[in-house]
Amino acid sequence: MQAVNTYTHHGQTVRGARRAERNLLRAVTGGFDDLDRETLRLLEQVLDRPVPVPAA
């Protein structure tokens, strides 16, 4: 999950906005939470088992 977050924050191509603006918008609207949920879902699908999530 960390690799996906790092790539999304720093490496992904940005179109139509500056990187900082895009990151702030995703933070405010819950876009990064959505990305985390989708990443976990895909990991569980590929690994064919639940992925433990540390308590907050």
C-alpha positions in Angstrom: 0.0 0.0 0.0 2.9 2.4 0.8 4.3 2.0 -2.8 0.9 2.9 -4.3 0.6 5.9 -2.0 4.1 7.1 -2.7 3.6 6.8 -6.4 0.3 8.6 -6.3 1.7 11.4 -4.2 5.0 11.9 -6.1 5.2 10.0 -9.3 1.8 9.9 -11.1 1.4 12.2 -14.1 -0.6 15.4 -13.2 -2.9 16.9 -15.7 -5.0 20.0 -15.2 -3.7 21.0 -11.7 -0.5 21.2 -9.9 0.6 18.2 -7.9 0.2 19.9 -4.5 -3.4 21.0 -5.4 -4.3 17.6 -6.5 -2.9 16.0 -3.4 -4.7 18.5 -1.1 -8.0 17.9 -3.0 -7.7 14.2 -2.6 -6.9 14.6 1.1 -9.9 16.8 1.7 -12.4 14.8 -0.4 -11.3 11.4 0.9 -9.7 10.4 -2.4 -6.7 8.9 -0.6 -9.0 6.8 1.6 -10.7 5.5 -1.5 -7.3 4.7 -3.0 -6.3 2.8 0.1 -9.5 0.8 0.1 -9.1 -0.1 -3.6 -5.5 -1.0 -3.0 -6.4 -3.4 -0.2 -9.2 -4.9 -2.2 -6.8 -5.6 -5.1 -4.1 -7.0 -2.8 -6.7 -9.4 -1.2 -7.9 -10.5 -4.6 -4.3 -11.1 -5.9 -3.2 -12.8 -2.7 -6.5 -14.7 -2.3 -6.6 -14.0 1.4 -7.5 -11.1 3.8 -4.8 -8.5 4.3 -4.5 -7.5 8.0 -4.8 -3.7 8.6 -3.1 -2.2 11.7 -5.4 -0.5 14.2 -5.5 3.2 14.0 
